[in-house]
Amino acid sequence: MRAILIVNPNATSTTAAGRDLVAHALASRVSLTVLHTTHRGHARELATEARRAGIDLVIVHGGDGTVNEVVNGLLGVPAPTSMQSVTVGPVPLLAVVPGGSANVFARSLGIAKDPVEATNQLIDLLESGSSRRIGLGYCDRTWFLFNAGLGWDADVCDAIDRGRKGGEAVTPSRYVRTAITTFFRRKRRDPHLTVETDAGEAVTGVHFAFVTNSDPWTFLEARPVRTNPGTSFDSGLGIFAMRSTKVFTTLRVVVQMLSGTSGPHSRALLRDDDVKWIRVRSTEPTGLQVDGDYLGERTEVEFASAPDALAVVAPLPGDTP
């Protein structure tokens, strides 16, 4: 099996020694070429080249942003009517060895968080031939793996990105502090979003909207954060949109996101766990994030579900690492 290992050497939790160990272990099982990213968008370029070269397997050692770039490089831009990817030749299998701060995609697939453990797990999966097809989300000419959103979360991602460029470490505690600060800064703004889905009528007066393709939405260290527990890689998209920024109402919903699997609920919350498409309109330019990557401001975004879009090396649903 011809494989490439795309490594982001600047990923949060990778080290030179750890990267060498991962590469050495994988090279004992597959015909491996190791490639390091050097700039933003490089992982996407490498993945596109791998597909065109007929590589069988693309392994990513990095965070969610690097994995997102690779997936977009593998699949290209889909046809607007069919949501099928526009590619030349077969799409390689995708595998992930976590190397970022949150690693939401890998952990949602059942991949171990520790890179060494994940590498051993990947070797076992390859030897057993275990793989599965998963659905993805799509918006703004970009595939997303696990979540996207307009408003609050996008502003948090923007602040985190600006801090990272300034040399600040990306940690769960920093995400929490930034989320709280951003919430209170936005709190007094009038609601300006309208959310429409294939499952119901348009809902106005929305302050912020999260769109998910899997569960959990993210992690705080080992704790999963669940906005849409009924959403999975095998279902449609989840929508989570708040029509209130009252502190007590928001805090109660946040506690539900952190504490249970039944799903957050509130009269101020629009939530559905399995929809084909979601359209969000804004009366003013509003930030958009995709898999934690801030894309800028938009006034209208349509999110679409693309079933069975990608083949990944991962445990079958229900299996444990």
Disulfide bonds with the S-S distance in Angstrom:
none
